[in-house]
Amino acid sequence: MTVSQIVETTNKTKTQIGKKPVVVIPLREWRVIEDVLEDYEAKISMNYRASIEQARNQIKTKKIYSFDFTTGKTNRITMKKL
């Protein structure tokens, strides 16, 4: 669902309860909109970007390990394993 589709959907279903405008949409459509909003918020979040950069740096400096439950040993994670 694109932003224009979201705006179109919300413009069709405007109503008022008391003095405040309210948008009523089907739950199925809201779930799609909610996913789009979460993705958008994650993309613009500076903390999210910083955490990705930090994780990449940790991998480059070999500070990240994975745990193998079958052997009980840890292994360094490399960029190739991701």
PyMOL commands that set and color helices and strands:
alter all, ss='L'
color gray80, all
select helices_A, chain A and resi 3-12+27-44+46-60+79-81
alter helices_A, ss='H'
color red, helices_A
select strands_A, chain A and resi 14-17+20-23+65-68+73-76
alter strands_A, ss='S'
color yellow, strands_A
deselect
rebuild
show_as cartoon
